[in-house]
Amino acid sequence: MNIRDSANGSRSIMPNTRRKSFYLVLFLLLGMTLGTIALRLMMWDKGKLLPAGHLKDNIAFSLIDLILYQILIICLAALMTSFLPIGFRKGNRYLLNSSPVVFLTIIALFAFVISNVISYFVLEHFPRDVDSIARLFQAKTFASGQLYVEEPSIPEAFHIANVVTEDGKMYSKYAPGSALVYALWKRILGIQWGVNPFLGSAMLVVLYGVFKTWYEERVVRISLILLCLSPFFIFMTASFHSHLPCLFLLSTFLLFLGWGHRHGQWYYFPLSGLCLGLAFIIRPYTALLVGVPFLVAYFLQSRHQRAFNRWLLLGLGFALPLGFLLYYNHALTGHPLRFPFLVADPEEKIGFGHKGHTPLKGLSNTGEMLQLLNLNILGWPCGLLFPVLFIVLARKHRWDIVLLVSILCLIVGYGFYYWIDFSFGPRFYFEMLPFLVLLSVRGMMSFPEGMQRIGLHKISHEQLVGFVHWVVLLSFLFSFIFYIPQLTRMYHEDYNRIIHTKVAAFVKEKEITNALVLIREIPGYNVYASGFLANALDFRGDVVYVRDRGQEQNQAIISAYPDHSVFWFDFDREKREGRLRLLQNRD
């Protein structure tokens, strides 16, 4: 193995005895690892390349498997440090040396295409989470020009999780921001799907501007490339979750705030406050946890007389969405500070003592989310390895500290929340994903210098760089072979036990009109979501979709629609097809 003398930069050869000892230990470790992996695969009777389990509603691998595959990757990378594929070198040079316009166009198009492909083929352009179903209902309400709809005559027939029916009103329990975004998209384009893929690809351009104010071009570009390959980012961008619009607006908040401090133009500050406010009315708690550390950092940086005016303008921008949120609360619940989620459940609060939440449970929830984040961030066996190495080895500047504080605030903040949810990943942590990927890149780039600083100064810088390159390439190989295929399969197969029955398309194909469709429940599954979203907002459309509530309650529902023919709809999960049976013909 070649090394570089730290004093004069000349190259020397490692003594034969030391080199032989190094390779002997390396091959022994590699052989033991491969043997253990082979033994575990022989004991696993499901015919998969890697034994997969589940952590809540997502895929997880055992700790021993992740460690074994990480050791395997490290051993192989150490053996191949001097050999990099020619295609990798050329592609690396092209992406890192191309013009910003070309680079951003490539990664934005990649993110837009891949997320739309997943949205269509894997998720079928349908929300796979009960939260998203409620938000899409609210978006449909907003698109019609209303804040809420009138409660139907028999609310139980149209019951759906996280949708409130009270005082003659029906509305989503969530903050209105994401529903406003989806409603605007639907009013402009006439379709519900595609908004998150568009925002995800646009966000990459925004993040380029944000990161460029803090870091050099190379760090920024590698960070965005890795972000595009993150399973967490890819699948969340393909979904209908509110985290994507929230992160997009937090990114634009940081962009305008950074430009305002860098260029001095006053109009950037109200725009920055407006974006933070819009993020706040999407996910209030998350927006504060992520945004406040950056506000504090920029505030400490502002030490001139115009600082007060700038923060006043930022506050005015923030006040506009906040004012709308208070008005929205008042219109729905009768009080500006009474949020809809408190109407749905008065115990839905942050802090210990609510819903049986304790500090011990908070630590347990945090541990589980970090466990899944380690795998989901990049699809690597140890995705948090390089952020940890960055913390340990790298020399840090101001923005490194700010990013770490923002990440820590989000992690600690959600430790105070009783609920834990792994829909499309540890989703409460999604808004810190770009920061975590950026710190991973900082860890990769500081690894050679850091290792030489702690005693490996005889190994050349080029060999340490080659080692990092191979660790990254082999880790992504692990992601593409072992992780993403299983993740794709899980997200496609009635994920979160939500079945997309396509009942409205089925009824239209049969040319059925003036009908009341009773949708049969399947225990443990959400079958009604497709029918609920297909209803007219007054629940008096040509075709009305209701839950099958049993014979006694069904009679009351049928009586409420005396002019509609009655059909019974059943969905066969094995055959993936629906069946319609006529119960009463009133034509």
N, C-alpha and C positions, 0 to 999 in steps of 0.2 A: 504494500500500500504506500502510495506516495504521500509525503508530508511536506509542509513548507516551514522553513526556519523562521521564527518570529522576528529574529533580529535583523537579518539581511534579505529576507524574502526568497532566498535560494531554496531549491527543492532538494530533499535528501531521501534516502530510502530507510524505511523502518528496519531495524535489525531482524534477521531471519527468525531468530528464536521468538521475538515478540510477535512477529507477523504470524508465525505458525501457531502460537498460543491463541492469538485472536481468532484465527479461522477455526481452530479446534473447538473453542468455546462456542463460537457462532454456529457451527454445524451440529454440535451436540444439542444446543438449545433448539435449533430448527428441527432436528430429528425428534426430540422429545415432544415438541409442540405438534408436529404432524402426526405422530403416533397417538397422542391424546385426542386430537381432533378426529382421527380415523376411528378410534375406539368409541367416541361419543356418537359418531354417525352410525356405526354398526348397532349401537344400542337404541337408536332412534328408529321407530318402526313406521314412520309416516312418509318415508321416501322423500324427504326434503333435504336440500343441501345444508340447511342450518336449522336446528330445532327452534321453532318459534313459539312463544307464548303470548299472552296478552296482559297488558297493564291497563285496567279499566277498559276503555273503548279504543285501544290502539295496540299495535304490535310491539312486543319487547322481547329481547333475548336475555338469557341468563347471564349473570355477571361473569361466570367462568368462561362462557363462550366468547363474550366480548374481549376478555383478557387474552384468551388463546389466539383469536384472530388478530388482535393488535400486536401480539408478540410475533406472530407469523409475518405480518406486514413489515415490522421493524427488522426482522432477520433478513427477509428478502431485499428490503431497501438497502441494508448495509452491504449486501453482496453485490448490488448493482449500482453503487454510487457513481462509478466512473462511466456508466453507459446510459445515455438518454436517447430515446427514439428520435430519429431525425425529424419526423413529422411533428413531434412535440416542440422541438426547438423552433421550427419554422412557424408553427401556429402561435407559439408564445411570442416570437418577435413581431409577427403581424398584428396581433391584438394589442400588444403593449406599445407598438410604435406607430400604429395607424392614427389618422386624425381623430379628434374627439367625436366629430360628426359620424364618421364611419363606425367607430367603436360603439357608440351609443345606439346607432341604428341597428347594428348586428344583435346586441344583447336585448334591446327592446323588442325587436321582431321575434327573436327566439323565445322570450318570455311570453309574448302575446300568443304566438302560435301554439307552443306546448301547453299552455294553460287552457286555451280554447279546445284543443284536442282532448285533453283530460276532462274538461267540463262536458264535452259532448259524448265521448265514448265511455268514460268511466262513471261520471256522475249524472249523465243523461240530462244535463241542463236543469237539474232539480235539486232543491235544498235538501241536504242530508243531515239536518240538525233542526231540532224543534225551535230553537231560538231564531234560526233563519226563516223558518216558516212564518213565525209571528211577525218578523220584520218585513217580509214580503207582503203579508196581508196589510200592514200599515202603509207600505209603499203604494200598494194598490189604492188604498184609501186617500192618500195624499194626491196621487195622480188624478183622482176624480174631483179634486178641489175641496175635500173635506178633511177635518182633523180626526173625526171618528164617524162610525156608522151607527144607525139605530139598532138597538138590541133586537134580535129576531123574536118572534112570538113564542117559540119553544127553544130557549138557548141551549138546552142539553143536547138537542139534535145536531147542533153545529159546534159542539165543544171541541176546542183544540188547545193544547198546552201553551201557556204563556200569553194567551189572549184573554183580556179582562172583559167581563160583562157586568156592569153595575150602573144603577140609576138610569136605565134605558139607553146606555151607551156601550159600544163594543170597540175595543182598541187594543193594541199591543202594550205589554207592560214595560217595554224597553224605551230608552231615550230615543228621540225622533231622528237623530242625525243621519244614520245610515239609511233609514227609510226615505228621507228626503233625497239622498243621493240616488237611490234606486228609482224613486218616482221621477226624478228629473231625467234620468237615462231612458225610462220607459216613455215619457212624454216626447222626448226628442227622436228616439229611434223606433219606438213602438214594440220593443222586445224587452224581456226581463233579464235574459242571460247576456253575458259579455262585459258587464260593468267592472267586475273585479279583475278579469284579465287585462282590460284596458288600463285601469288604475295601477295595476302591478307593473306593467311595462312602462307607463309614464313615471312611476315612482323611481325607477332605476335612473332615469334622466335627472330627476330632482335630487336623488341621493348623490349623484356624481357632483352636482353643484355644491351640495352640503359638505361632502367629504373633502372636496378640493380646497375649501377654505381652511382645512385643518392639516391635511396630509399631502404627501407628494403623489404625483400622477400614478406611479407604479403601484403603490399601495391601494389607491382608489380603484384602479381597473381590476386588479386581482380580486379585491373584495367583491366587486359587482359580478364578476364571472362566477365566483364561488356561490354567491347569493342566488344566481340563476339556476345553479345545480342543486340547491338545497331542497330536499323533499318537503320540508316544512313550508318553504316559500312556494314551491310549485303547486302543491295540492291546496294550500290555503288560497292562493290566487285563483285557482279554478273553482273555488267554492262560493257560497253566498254569505260567508261570515262577515261580520261588521269589523273585524280586526284589520282587514285590508284597507277600507276607506279611512279608518282611524290612523293607521300608520302612514298612509299617503298624506293626510293633512298634517300630521306631526312633522313629516319630512319637509313639507312646504313651509310650515312654521319656522323650522330651523334654517331653511334656505333664505327666507326673507329677513329673519333676524340677523343672520350672518352678513348678508348683503348690506343691511342697514348700518351695521357697525363698521363694515369695511369701506363702504362708499359714502356714507353720511347722508344719503337722501332720506328725507323725513317720511315719504310715503311708504317705505318698506315696513315701518313699524306698525301702522294700523293693519296692513296686510298680514303681517306676522301674527298680531293679536287675533285677527279674524280667523286665521287658519287654526290657531290653538283653540279658539272658542268653538269652531266647528268640530274639531276633534273631541272637545269636551262634551258636546251634545250627542256624540256617538257613544263614547265610553268615558264617562266623567272621571272615574277613579284612575283608569289607565293613563288618561291624558295628563292628569296632575302628577302622577308618579314619574312619568317619563319626562314631561316638560319642565317641571320646576327646577331640577338641577341645572339645566341649560340657562334658564332665566337668571338663576343666582350667579352662574359663571359669567354671563355677559354683564350683569349688574355690577359685579366686582371689577370688571374690566372698564366700566364707564366711570371716569373720574373727572369729567369736565362739566361745564355749566349747563350744556344742552342735554345732559342725561335725563333730567327730570321731564323735560318736554317729550323726549323719546318714549319714556315709560308711560307717560300719560297717553300718548297716541296709541301705544300698544294696548293699554287698558281700554281705550275707547273701541278699538277693533274687537277686543274680546267681549265687550259688553253687548254687542249686537246679537251674537248667537245666544249669549246668556239670557238676554231679555226675551228672545223668542222661546227659550226653554221654560222660563218662568210663566210666560203667557200660555204656553202649551199645557203645562201642569195645571194652571188655573182653569183652563177650558175643559179639561178632562176630569179633574179631581175636585175642583172647587177651591183649591188653595195653591199659590205659586210654589210653595215649598213641599207640597205633598206629591211625591213622584208616583207615577203609575205602578212601579214595582212594589211600592208600599201598600197600594190598594190590593194587589194580588196576594201579597204576603207581608203583614206588618213586621215580621221577624227577619225580613231580608235586609240585614244590616252588616256593616263591617265591624269587626271587633270580637273579642272573646265573650262567651256567655250567651251568644245567639246561636240557636239551632244546635246546642250542645258543643259549640266550638271551644276548644281549649288550646293553650300554648303547645301541649304535646301533639295534639291533632294538627296544629298549624305546622309544626316541624315535620310531621309525617307527610302531610300534603306536599310541602316544599321538597322533601326528599324524593317523592315519587315523580314530581314534575321535572326535577333536575335529572333524574334517572332517564326519563323519556327524552328530555331535551338533549342529553348527551348523544343519543342515537339519531334523533330526528333533525338536529341542526344541519348536518351535512350528509347523513346516512352512513357515517363512519362508525367503526366499533367504539372509538373513544373520541367523539367529536369535540369534547371539552378539553382535550389534551393540549392543543396549542394556545387557547386562552389562558390555561393554567401556566404553561411555560412562559407566556408573555408576562404574567403577573410575577413570576419567580425570576426570570432572566433579563427582561428588557429594561432599558433606561426609559423612563416615562416622562412625557411632557404634560402640559396643562390639559389638553383635550383627551388624552388617555385617561386621566383621573376623572374628568367629567363623565366620560362614557361609562367608566366603571361604577361611578356613583349612581348614574341613571339606571344601569342594569341592577345594581344592588337594591335600589329603591323599589323597583318592580318586583323583584324576588321577595324581599322582606314584606312589601305592602300586601301581596297576595297571601302571605302567611297569616294575615289577620282575617282572611275571608274563609268562611266555613266550607264553601263549595269548591270542588275540584273537577276539572273537565278536560278530557284528552281528545276531544273531537278535532280531527285533522292535526293532532299533535298537542303538546302542552300549550294550548292556545292563549292562556293568560300571559304567556311570555312572548307572544309573537311580535309585539311592538318593539322588543329589544333585539330582534334577530339581526338586523343590519349592523348594529353596534357590535354584537357578539362575533359576527363573521369578520368584521373589520379588525377586531382585536385578535382573532385567530390568525389573520394575515400578518399582523404586527408580530405575533409570536413566531410564525414561520420565518419571517425575515430577520428577526433578532436572534434566532436559534444559533446560527453559526458563530456570531460574535459572542453570544452568551456562553456557549460551550467552551470556546477558547478562553474566555475570561475566567472560567472556574477550573481550568486545568488541562483542557484538551488542546493546548496551543500548538502541539506538534502536528495535529491533523490539519490538512490544508483547508482553507475556506471553501474552495471549489468542491471538495469531497463532501463537506457538511451541507453545502447547498444542494448537491446531487442527492444526498440522503433525504433531504426534505422533499425534493421533487418526487422521488420514488414513493415516499410515504403518502404523499397526496394522491399520486396516480393509483397506487394499489388500494388506498382507502376508497376512492371513487369506484374502483373495480368491485370492491366488496359491496358498495351501495347499489350498483347497477345489477349485480348478479343475485345477491342474497336478500337485500332489503326492499328496494323499490318494487320489484315484481310482486312480492307478498303484500306490500302496502296497497298496491293498485288493485289486487284481487279483493282485499278486504273492503276497500272503499266502494268497490263496484257491487258487492253482494249484500244489498239491503243494509248499508252501513247505518249504524245507530238504530237498527231495527226499524228503519223507515222504508216502506215499500212504495216505489213509484208505480202505481197501477195503470197510469195513463187512461183513467176511466173516461175523461172528457173526450179524448180522441177516439176511444172505443165506441162511445155513444154516438159521436158524430159520424163515424164510419157506418154504423147501423142505421143512420138517418132517422134517429129517434128524436122527437120533439115533444114539447108540452108534457114533460115527464118528471116524476119524483123518484129518485134513485136511492134506495136503501143500501148502504155499503156495509157488508158483513165484516165484523171485527175478526182479527186473528189474534188470539191471546199472546201478549208479549211483543206485538208489532204495531206500528202506526200505519194503518192501511188507509185511514180517512184523509190524510194530508193532501193527496192529489185531488180529491173531490172538493175539499174545503177551499183550496185556492182557485178552483174552477167556478165557484159560485159567483153570481152577481152580488154586489155589495148590499143590495136590499133583500137578498135571499128570496127573491121573487122572480127569478129569471125563467126563461123558457124551459131549462132543465135545472132542477134543484137537487143537490147532492147532500144527503143527511146520513147520520150514523144509524145503523141497525141497532135499536135499543131494546129489542125483544117485543113480543106480540102486543103486550098491554100498552107500552109507551109508543110503539109504532102506530097504533090506532089513533092516538092523539095527534101524531105528526101527520098522518094521512088525512085526518079531518081538517087540518089547517090548510091543506092544498086540495080542495074538493074538485078542481077542474083539471088536475094532473093525473095522467095514467101513472100507475105505480109499478116500478121495476125493482127487482132484487139483484144486487151485484155481488159476485163472489170472485175472489182472485186465488188462483192456484199457484203457489210459490214454486212448486216443482216444475210445472210446465211453463211458468212465466206467462200465463194468459188469464184473461178475465172471462166470466160468464154472466150473461144477463138473462133473467127469467121474468116474464110478465106476470104480475100479481093481479092488477086491476086495470082494465082498459076503459078509459073515460072519453075517448074520441067520439 
